[in-house]
Amino acid sequence: MNDTTIAREKLAADFQAVMGDIDSLMTATTNRAEGEVTALRTRIQDRLDTAKRRVIDAEHHAVDRAKRVAGVTNDYVHGHPWQAIGAAAALGLAIGVLIGRR
């Protein structure tokens, strides 16, 4: 399991927890005292903050990973220009053949 999958699962779990808390809040607002409603709102806000932090962390991780991949690709193309041109030409030919069949 890669980091993206783990982050996605954690985010989904956080979302489910928030949804459960919202459901509890809706029930509590009709049947409970004001103190319990305040506690539920605080818990929901905490979970939302946690979910936001995880989304931001996942975004930063994805951007950093994309930058690393772009850097490695750039280094390879500069180190092996003719191989890169050949690969691009082969890919272009394959796409042209596929489009031409339609």
GIJOLIN-V108426 format. One record per pair of residues at least 12 apart in sequence whose C-alpha atoms are under 10 Angstrom apart, sorted by the first residue. I is the first residue (numbers start at 1). GAP is how many residues later the second one is. If there is no record, write none. Layout:
[[I GAP] [I GAP]]
This chain:
[[3 55] [3 58] [3 59] [4 54] [4 55] [4 57] [4 58] [7 47] [7 48] [7 50] [7 51] [7 54] [8 46] [8 47] [8 50] [10 41] [10 44] [10 45] [11 39] [11 40] [11 41] [11 42] [11 43] [11 44] [11 47] [12 39] [13 38] [14 33] [14 34] [14 36] [14 37] [14 38] [14 40] [15 32] [15 33] [15 36] [17 27] [17 30] [17 31] [17 34] [18 25] [18 26] [18 27] [18 28] [18 29] [18 30] [18 33] [19 25] [20 24] [21 19] [21 20] [21 22] [21 23] [21 24] [21 26] [22 18] [22 19] [22 21] [22 22] [24 13] [24 16] [24 17] [24 20] [25 12] [25 13] [25 14] [25 15] [25 16] [25 18] [25 19] [26 14] [28 12]]
